[in-house]
Amino acid sequence: MEIKNLAQQFICTAAWCVKQDPGLQIITSMVNKKRRHQFERILKCLAPNLPIKIFDEKTHTVMAASDALLLASGTVTLEGLLFGK
């Protein structure tokens, strides 16, 4: 349920960021393949040309590789802080 509520905001924000900085690379990690497919369907409807690299079950790897994070929950925000982001 959470992905339905947050995917649109995430995708729109990512699109805005890429518009501001066309060289920006957007990456994300999904908790499982079901969520990935759900996210990809929403992405295809909202911004089919937005280049987002999607990983499965690699949240900590994605966080560690990122210069900035777009986060939605308290738990993941705490994880981001632990990565120094």
RANOR-V966713 format. One record per residue. N is the residue number from 1. RES is the residue in one letter. BURIAL is I if it has 9 or more other C-alpha atoms within 8 Angstrom, else O. Layout:
n:res:burial
N:RES:BURIAL
N:RES:BURIAL
This chain:
n:res:burial
1:M:O
2:E:O
3:I:I
4:K:O
5:N:O
6:L:I
7:A:I
8:Q:I
9:Q:O
10:F:I
11:I:I
12:C:I
13:T:O
14:A:I
15:A:I
16:W:O
17:C:I
18:V:I
19:K:O
20:Q:O
21:D:O
22:P:O
23:G:O
24:L:O
25:Q:O
26:I:O
27:I:I
28:T:I
29:S:I
30:M:I
31:V:I
32:N:O
33:K:O
34:K:O
35:R:I
36:R:I
37:H:O
38:Q:I
39:F:I
40:E:O
41:R:O
42:I:I
43:L:I
44:K:I
45:C:O
46:L:I
47:A:I
48:P:O
49:N:O
50:L:O
51:P:O
52:I:O
53:K:O
54:I:I
55:F:I
56:D:I
57:E:O
58:K:I
59:T:I
60:H:O
61:T:O
62:V:I
63:M:I
64:A:O
65:A:O
66:S:O
67:D:O
68:A:O
69:L:O
70:L:O
71:L:O
72:A:O
73:S:O
74:G:O
75:T:O
76:V:I
77:T:I
78:L:O
79:E:O
80:G:I
81:L:O
82:L:O
83:F:O
84:G:O
85:K:O
